[in-house]
Amino acid sequence: MKTKNRKGAVSVFLCMVLLAIVVLAGAAGDACSLAVANSYTQRIHYLAAKSVLAEYDRHLFEDYGFMAFTGGEDEIASRIRRYAGEMCRTAGASGDEIVFFDLELTDVTVSCSGRGLRETGLFMQQLREIMKYQALETGLETLSGLIGGPVDIDSLYQNARDSYEGEKTALSETLPPDPETGEVPENPAERDPLELKQAAFDPENVPEGRTLRNTMVIESLPSRNAAGPHTREKAYRLGEEDALMDLGKDSSGFLDSFFSSVSSGGDKLLLMGYIGKHFRSVLKEGAVSKETFFLGEKEYLIRGKLSDKENLSAVRRELFLLRTGMNIAHIYSDPQKYDLTLTAAAATGAELFLPAVQFLIAAAWAGMEASEDMDTLMNGGKVPFMKTAGDWKLSLESIYGEKTVQPSYEEGRGLDYDGYLNLLMLTVGMNDLELRTMDLIQINMKGRYDKSFDFRNCITGFEDHAQFRRIPHLPSVLPGIIEDNVMQAEGVYEY
């Protein structure tokens, strides 16, 4: 009886096992390829989105510390396509390199809703970060001074910037003409921004300064386009009195607004700290080193007029009335001055109207003192907010004839002009103060660098969804089973 030859059956069995192993290995390779492609997709998408954020406005950051880039949703999508396309490209691969797959960006949608720098919430969010950095910078300067002498961080940074600009200028000067147009590339150092020249300040007269008249610029200002009422806190309106008797009420209203602002939170104080570093007044440039449109930027923040002259005149009137009201309060709180005004009122013989006559005499005396206070402030001096007997300058006889200075008067104590501006800013509504700060930044950016600069186009971040397609360069082991070549990527990217 013949035995069956099983050699062929074993060979067939081994071939089936080998085929199964190959199929499993191929399937594992396909799965790994998909996993790698998905990871590669996420990284490409992340780098492309971050590259868009890297196109921030350098001038806005250097001058005012804010991070934002310009562009609409379609433009951002176009930038993501461009950056992703550069990273997906394999045409430059060497002949010895094995390329298993490539990626193609097929669709991208972008949303910038609620992420514009013009949104006051985002504006304040970035401002808080700016103030944190400045506090750290100040702390480092103080520490450096204690350890090994003062170190001017701003100077070190500026030296580095000057070196960079010099190298960029030298590079621009050596660039050849454009082969198509024949034009030599523009030298970055020869930029010709809008001139922002300013008039010198004369403390004896209100300077003309500058007036914003361009209708298009005015209509684009954030404060002109914001919704909602723009009012001062607690309806404080110093400078709109119909009678001298309202001065006492005004000074009281000012104090109410002042303490309300201080107790309402730290955001306004942070904003005022930022204003003190980046904006100037008619008397003090502070840390401002570049030309500005308005001569009195702090005055604009308080009154919001489009003319230096109008803003300064209104602020001077407010300060005069404020000082008059505070001086009246001092006269009534000082026993000696109170007795002097009462005696002067009694000397008029108007016994029935003695309190009213006394008040008029006190108001006249306080007004003359306030006039001296204003001269002191506008000439760079200091005046205490709450005066004592030693801070009082004029005698009561000054209201009848030539001004005479009291022998006990001592000057040099109190707040200067910018200090009083800070007090007035505390009475401005937070919303108004934020929007007017944006106004000044926008006006100055238009004048210094880009006439088309607008906060409406400043974006601080975006949300996007991208779809990629995997292009395999090797056939799939299991076609129809593992053939999903569509990759999804999405995220929120912001400063």
C-alpha positions in Angstrom: 0.0 0.0 0.0 1.5 3.4 -1.0 1.9 6.2 1.6 0.8 9.7 0.6 3.5 12.3 -0.1 3.0 15.1 2.4 5.9 17.3 1.2 3.7 19.3 -1.0 1.1 19.9 1.7 3.8 21.1 4.1 5.1 23.6 1.5 1.6 24.9 0.9 1.0 25.3 4.6 4.3 27.1 5.1 3.4 29.4 2.2 0.1 30.2 3.8 1.8 30.9 7.2 4.3 33.2 5.4 1.6 35.0 3.5 -0.3 35.6 6.8 2.9 36.9 8.4 3.5 39.2 5.4 -0.1 40.4 5.5 0.1 41.1 9.3 3.4 42.8 8.9 2.0 44.9 6.0 -1.1 45.8 8.0 1.1 46.8 11.0 3.2 48.9 8.6 0.0 50.5 7.2 -1.2 51.2 10.7 2.2 52.6 11.8 2.2 54.7 8.6 -1.2 56.2 9.5 -0.1 56.9 13.0 3.1 58.6 11.9 1.2 60.5 9.2 -1.3 61.7 11.8 1.5 62.8 14.2 3.3 64.5 11.3 0.1 66.2 10.4 -0.3 67.6 13.9 3.2 69.0 14.0 2.9 70.6 10.6 -0.3 72.2 11.5 1.1 73.4 14.9 4.2 74.9 13.2 2.1 76.6 10.5 -0.2 78.1 13.0 2.7 79.3 15.2 4.4 80.8 12.2 1.3 83.0 11.6 1.6 84.2 15.2 5.3 84.9 14.6 4.2 87.6 12.1 3.3 90.1 14.9 3.6 93.8 14.5 7.1 94.5 15.7 6.6 98.3 16.0 3.5 97.8 18.1 5.4 95.5 20.4 8.5 97.6 20.7 6.7 100.9 21.2 3.8 99.8 23.4 4.4 96.1 24.3 1.3 94.6 22.7 1.4 91.4 20.6 -0.9 91.3 17.6 -0.7 90.6 13.9 -2.9 92.0 11.1 -5.1 90.0 8.8 -8.6 88.6 8.3 -9.7 85.1 8.5 -9.2 84.4 4.8 -5.7 85.9 4.9 -4.8 83.7 8.0 -6.0 80.6 6.2 -3.9 81.6 3.2 -0.8 81.9 5.4 -1.4 78.5 7.0 -1.7 77.0 3.6 1.6 78.6 2.5 3.5 77.5 5.6 2.0 74.0 5.6 2.8 73.6 1.9 6.4 74.4 2.5 6.6 71.7 5.2 4.7 69.1 3.1 6.9 69.5 0.0 9.0 66.5 -0.9 10.2 67.6 -4.3 13.6 68.5 -2.9 14.2 65.0 -1.5 17.4 63.3 -2.7 17.3 60.3 -4.9 18.6 58.1 -2.2 15.9 59.1 0.3 12.9 56.8 0.6 9.6 58.7 0.9 6.8 56.6 2.2 4.1 59.2 2.1 3.4 62.9 1.6 0.8 65.2 3.0 -1.4 67.7 1.2 -3.5 70.4 3.0 -7.0 70.1 1.4 -9.0 72.5 3.5 -8.6 75.0 6.4 -11.2 77.1 8.2 -10.3 80.0 10.5 -12.3 81.9 13.1 -11.0 85.1 14.8 -14.2 85.9 16.6 -13.7 87.6 19.9 -9.9 87.7 19.5 -9.3 91.2 18.3 -7.0 93.5 20.3 -9.7 96.1 20.2 -11.7 94.0 22.6 -11.2 95.7 25.9 -11.0 92.4 27.8 -8.1 91.2 25.6 -6.5 94.6 25.7 -6.4 94.6 29.5 -5.3 91.0 29.5 -2.2 91.9 27.5 -1.7 95.1 29.5 -1.5 93.1 32.7 1.2 90.9 31.2 3.1 94.0 30.1 3.0 95.5 33.6 4.2 92.2 35.1 7.2 92.3 32.8 7.9 95.9 33.6 7.7 95.1 37.3 10.1 92.2 36.8 12.4 94.5 34.8 12.4 97.1 37.5 13.1 94.4 40.1 16.1 93.2 38.1 17.4 96.7 37.7 17.1 97.3 41.5 18.8 93.9 42.2 21.6 94.7 39.7 22.1 98.1 41.4 22.5 96.5 44.8 24.9 93.8 43.6 27.2 95.6 41.2 26.0 99.0 40.3 23.1 100.2 38.2 22.3 98.4 34.9 20.1 100.2 32.3 18.2 97.3 30.7 16.6 99.7 28.2 20.0 100.9 27.0 21.3 97.4 26.6 18.2 96.5 24.6 18.5 99.6 22.5 22.2 99.0 21.8 21.3 95.5 20.5 18.5 97.0 18.4 20.9 99.6 17.0 23.3 96.9 16.1 20.6 94.9 14.4 19.3 97.9 12.4 22.9 98.8 11.4 23.4 95.3 10.0 20.1 95.4 8.3 20.9 98.8 6.7 24.3 97.5 5.5 22.6 94.5 4.0 20.1 96.6 2.2 22.8 98.9 0.8 24.5 95.9 -0.7 21.4 94.3 -2.3 21.5 94.3 -6.1 18.7 95.9 -8.2 15.6 93.8 -8.9 16.2 91.9 -12.1 12.6 92.5 -13.4 12.1 96.2 -12.4 15.7 97.3 -12.0 14.8 99.1 -8.8 17.2 99.0 -5.8 15.4 97.6 -2.6 14.4 100.3 -0.1 16.8 101.0 2.7 15.0 100.2 5.9 16.7 103.1 7.6 15.3 105.6 5.1 11.6 105.1 6.1 9.7 108.3 5.8 6.8 108.2 8.3 4.3 110.9 8.8 5.9 113.9 10.5 4.8 114.4 14.1 6.6 117.7 15.0 5.4 119.4 18.1 5.4 123.0 19.4 7.4 124.1 22.4 5.4 124.6 25.6 5.0 128.0 27.0 3.7 127.9 30.7 2.3 131.4 30.4 0.0 130.6 27.4 -2.0 127.6 26.3 0.0 126.1 23.4 -1.7 125.5 20.1 -0.3 122.0 19.9 -1.9 119.8 17.3 -5.5 119.3 16.2 -6.7 116.1 14.6 -8.9 117.0 11.6 -8.7 114.0 9.3 -12.2 112.6 9.2 -11.2 109.1 8.2 -8.7 108.9 11.1 -11.3 110.3 13.5 -14.0 107.9 12.5 -11.7 104.9 12.8 -10.7 105.7 16.5 -11.8 102.9 18.9 -13.5 105.5 21.2 -15.7 106.6 18.3 -16.8 103.1 17.4 -17.4 101.5 20.7 -20.9 100.8 21.8 -22.4 102.1 25.0 -22.3 105.3 27.0 -19.0 107.0 27.8 -19.4 108.8 31.1 -17.3 109.6 34.1 -17.8 107.5 37.2 -20.6 108.9 39.4 -21.5 111.6 36.9 -18.6 113.8 38.1 -18.4 116.9 35.9 -15.9 119.4 37.2 -15.9 122.5 35.1 -19.6 122.6 34.2 -20.8 124.6 37.3 -23.5 127.2 37.0 -22.7 128.8 40.3 -19.8 129.3 42.7 -21.6 127.5 45.4 -21.2 124.2 43.5 -17.5 124.2 44.1 -17.8 122.5 47.4 -20.1 119.9 45.9 -17.6 119.4 43.1 -14.6 118.8 45.4 -16.8 116.3 47.4 -17.8 114.6 44.2 -14.2 114.4 43.1 -13.2 112.7 46.4 -16.1 110.3 46.0 -14.9 109.3 42.5 -11.3 109.1 43.7 -12.0 106.7 46.5 -14.5 104.7 44.4 -11.8 104.2 41.8 -9.2 103.2 44.3 -11.5 100.7 46.0 -13.0 99.2 42.9 -10.0 97.1 41.9 -6.4 97.2 40.5 -7.1 97.3 36.8 -7.4 101.0 36.6 -4.2 101.5 38.7 -2.4 99.1 36.3 -3.7 101.0 33.3 -2.6 104.3 34.9 0.9 102.8 35.6 1.1 101.8 31.9 -0.1 105.3 30.9 2.6 106.9 33.0 5.3 105.0 31.3 4.1 105.2 27.7 2.4 108.6 27.3 3.4 112.2 27.9 1.8 115.4 29.2 2.4 119.0 28.1 5.0 119.4 30.9 6.6 116.0 31.1 7.7 113.5 28.5 8.6 110.8 31.0 9.8 107.6 29.4 8.4 108.6 26.0 11.3 108.9 23.5 9.5 108.9 20.2 7.4 111.6 18.6 3.7 111.7 19.3 0.8 113.4 17.6 -0.6 115.1 20.7 1.5 117.3 22.8 -0.7 116.5 25.8 -1.6 112.8 25.6 -2.6 112.5 29.3 -4.8 115.5 28.8 -6.5 113.7 25.9 -7.0 110.7 28.1 -8.9 112.9 30.6 -11.0 115.0 28.2 -11.0 113.2 24.9 -11.0 116.3 22.7 -9.3 116.3 19.3 -7.2 119.4 20.0 -4.3 119.9 22.3 -5.5 123.4 23.1 -9.0 122.2 24.0 -7.7 119.4 26.2 -5.2 121.6 28.0 -7.7 124.4 28.5 -10.3 122.0 29.9 -7.8 120.3 32.2 -6.5 123.7 33.5 -10.1 124.8 34.2 -10.8 121.5 36.1 -7.6 121.8 38.1 -8.4 125.5 39.0 -11.9 124.6 40.1 -10.6 121.6 42.0 -8.0 123.7 43.8 -10.5 126.4 44.6 -12.9 123.8 46.1 -10.1 122.2 48.2 -8.9 125.7 49.3 -12.4 126.6 50.4 -12.4 123.3 52.5 -9.0 124.3 54.0 -10.3 127.8 54.9 -13.3 126.4 56.8 -11.2 123.7 58.5 -8.4 126.2 59.7 -9.6 128.1 62.8 -7.4 131.1 62.0 -8.6 131.5 58.4 -12.2 130.9 59.4 -12.1 133.7 61.9 -10.4 136.0 59.4 -13.2 135.4 56.8 -15.9 135.7 59.5 -14.5 139.0 60.8 -14.2 140.4 57.2 -17.8 139.4 56.6 -19.0 141.0 59.8 -17.2 144.2 58.8 -19.5 144.6 55.8 -22.5 145.0 58.1 -24.6 142.4 56.3 -25.6 140.5 59.5 -28.6 138.8 57.9 -26.5 137.3 55.1 -23.3 136.8 57.2 -22.8 133.1 56.2 -23.3 133.8 52.5 -20.9 136.9 52.6 -18.4 134.8 54.5 -18.5 132.1 51.9 -18.1 134.6 49.1 -15.0 136.1 50.8 -13.6 132.6 51.4 -14.3 131.7 47.8 -12.6 134.8 46.5 -9.6 134.1 48.7 -9.5 130.4 47.7 -9.8 131.4 44.0 -6.8 133.7 44.2 -4.8 131.0 46.0 -5.9 128.5 43.3 -4.6 130.9 40.7 -1.2 130.8 42.4 -1.5 127.1 42.7 -2.0 126.8 38.9 1.0 129.1 38.2 3.1 126.8 40.5 1.9 123.6 38.7 2.3 124.9 35.2 5.9 126.0 36.0 6.9 122.6 37.2 6.3 123.1 40.9 4.3 121.2 43.5 1.1 121.9 45.4 -0.3 119.7 48.2 -3.7 118.2 47.6 -4.8 118.9 51.2 -3.1 122.0 52.4 -1.9 122.9 55.9 -1.2 126.4 57.3 2.4 126.3 56.1 1.3 125.5 52.5 -1.0 128.5 52.2 0.6 131.2 50.1 -1.6 134.4 50.0 -2.8 136.5 52.8 -6.5 137.7 53.0 -5.4 141.2 52.1 -4.6 140.0 48.7 -8.2 140.0 47.6 -8.4 143.8 48.2 -5.2 144.8 46.5 -1.7 143.7 45.7 -0.9 140.0 46.3 1.1 139.4 49.5 2.8 136.2 50.5 2.3 134.9 54.0 5.6 134.6 56.0 4.9 131.0 57.0 4.6 129.8 53.4 6.9 127.0 52.4 6.9 125.6 48.8 8.2 122.3 47.3 5.7 119.9 48.9 2.8 118.0 47.4 1.9 116.8 43.9 3.3 118.1 40.6 1.2 118.7 37.5 1.4 115.1 36.4 0.3 114.0 39.8 -2.8 116.0 39.5 -3.4 114.6 36.1 -3.3 111.1 37.6 -6.0 112.2 40.1 -8.2 113.5 37.3 -7.7 110.2 35.4 -9.0 108.3 38.4 -12.3 110.1 37.9 -12.5 109.0 34.2 -14.6 105.8 33.6 -12.5 102.7 33.0 -14.1 102.0 29.6 -13.3 105.5 28.4 -9.7 105.4 29.7 -9.1 102.1 27.8 -10.6 103.3 24.6 -8.7 106.6 24.6 -5.5 104.7 25.3 -6.2 102.7 22.2 -6.9 106.0 20.3 -3.4 107.3 21.2 -1.7 104.1 20.2 -3.5 104.0 16.9 -2.9 107.6 16.1 0.8 107.3 16.8 1.3 104.1 15.0 -0.4 105.7 11.9 2.0 108.6 12.1 5.2 106.7 12.8 5.0 103.6 10.6 1.8 102.7 8.8 -1.0 105.0 7.8 -3.3 102.0 7.5 -2.8 100.8 11.1 -6.1 100.1 12.7 -7.0 98.3 16.0 -9.9 96.6 14.1 -7.2 94.6 12.1 -5.1 93.6 15.1 -5.6 90.0 15.9 -4.3 88.3 19.0 -5.2 84.7 18.1 -7.4 82.4 16.1 -9.2 79.1 16.1 -8.7 76.8 13.1 -9.6 73.4 11.7 -7.4 71.9 9.0 -7.8 68.8 6.8 -4.9 67.0 5.3 -4.7 64.1 2.8 -2.0 61.5 3.0 -0.5 60.6 -0.3 1.1 57.2 0.1 4.1 56.3 -2.2 3.8 52.6 -1.4 0.8 50.4 -2.1 -1.4 49.4 0.8 -1.2 45.8 1.8 -4.9 45.7 2.6 -6.5 48.1 0.2 -10.1 48.8 1.1 -9.5 48.1 4.7 -6.8 50.5 5.7 -7.2 53.3 3.2 -8.4 56.3 5.3 -5.9 58.9 4.1 -7.7 61.9 5.6 -6.1 63.6 8.7 -7.7 66.2 10.9 -6.0 68.9 12.9 -7.5 71.8 14.9 -6.5 74.1 17.8 -6.7 77.5 19.4 -3.5 79.7 19.0 -3.0 83.0 20.7 -0.4 85.2 22.4 
